[in-house]
Amino acid sequence: MSNNADNFELLNDIDLFVIDFSTIANLNSTDVFDELVNFWVNHRKSVAVTRDFYENYDVIIQCRNEEQKRIANYVVSTLETLKGSNLLKYFSNQTRPGDLIEKLHKNPRVCFVYYKYSEFAENVCDYEQNLMAKAIVLNASGELIVCTDKDAIWTESFNRIDKSVIGDGFFKNSYIPTTGDYVKTRDGERYHLTSTIGAGGEGTVYDCQKEGIGDGTDYVVKIYHKGQLNKLRLKKLMIMETKKVDFNGVSWPEKLIYSEKGEPVGYIMKKIKGKPLSAIFSSDEDVLKEFPYWTRENVLWVIIEVLKKIQYLHLFGIIVGDLRLRNIIIDQQGNVSLCDIDSCQINDLPCPAGFPDFTAPEIYNIEFGKKLRTYRNENFACSVVLFKLLFCGLHPYDQIDGADSIQMDINRKKFPYPQCGTYGLEKVPWGPYKGIWKHLPIQYQMFLYNMFKVGERYSVIEMIIMTQTYYNFLYKYKSYYYFVNDITFETEDIDDLD
């Protein structure tokens, strides 16, 4: 193993380099990548990318961080030059990192290139015992680490929880700012807390005005209550400052906030307006009450937008953790935003929060603050969000004569819908839900069945692709079969499909 990207010569016997997009998203500059490209070109090495590489590219170029977009565009353009030299291979049918790793992990002439805290890294670690491929791992500092044996790959790729932040101790601030007070950032910017927006168990959110800017601001400040700011939260916020997350609809903790005495008390984030999805997607009536002209296309668009925001965070090694409809806001135009994500898992710092209805069965009953979640865990939560939006608030395991708790049916995979088709819906609760299922394309029915009955964990990118395909289906066929685009289905329309 080498800590110097110049040691690519150690990989001179490699025939194929498989590059994951997580590498590109986390580059600090293009210099290191150029060194790698020069090695590929000079030694005539083949480079492979998958369909999800370009799907992730489509996500990153929608962000507001110009440097991230510049690097992504530069890399994709550079790969096109490799294509012109017959060095680029495209696996168009591969959308899940684990599938390609499964096929190639025993090949000693293959090298994987990925980010340390990525889903790709997680999948590589699944094959630690039989791993014969090599790896180049981009670490959190932006260095490319060359790994030539499985022990080195495991060391650089397997993530362990930072035990230094585990504990119940909290900071005893001498004063907690409130309305009318001034607070400041590390670089000296001062903000006046003008009014209270809302309060919860962790803290209070204030509207604010930046000193010297005039009236109003696009930001709000969250001030933690006494006993809520501990070592885990503080260290996490300090890392968040460095991540440069900037995506429309992601209310990210951008800077730590200090009291006038210089004590950390909270953070500043972009202001968002609207209602939580949990208040809108509680029934089909509530959806249509808020958005009376919506169709199923609108619902699918919301699902895709939510998933894209989550995937953007995933690219930077950020797992939302406490993912549920309450933490997603929608405005009157239908734009969605992720909020209240300061508890997320970032690098080796765990997310201490979670909600049972969105918790994967393999981590049910664990103490979240003492264990790192995996992307596999998060993908289950994303699939529940997808289903609840698609079915106007219904949980995938809600059913007639179900278990005493939803968690029991989650654990048993008691999904009350058939593999495909329109029969076998006796256990589905009364309401529009049978109609929603019957109007789904068969491929999407099988997609949901595989997730919730078989236990398949599709990646977020796969969920986006499948939902976009469904969206395209509606766009094509709604003029012929108008009712397939409805949110609520009439009985005669349902019967027509039997």
Helices and strands as residue ranges (DSSP letters): G 5-11, E 16-19, H 21-25, H 31-42, E 46-50, H 51-60, H 66-84, E 88-91, H 97-104, E 110-115, H 119-125, G 128-130, E 134-138, E 144-147, H 150-157, G 163-165, E 182-184, E 190-199, E 203-210, E 219-224, H 231-243, E 255-258, E 264-270, E 275-276, H 277-280, H 284-290, H 296-315, E 318-319, G 325-327, E 328-330, E 336-338, E 345-346, G 356-358, G 361-363, G 368-370, H 375-390, H 406-412, H 433-438, H 442-449, I 450-454, H 460-477, G 482-485, H 491-497
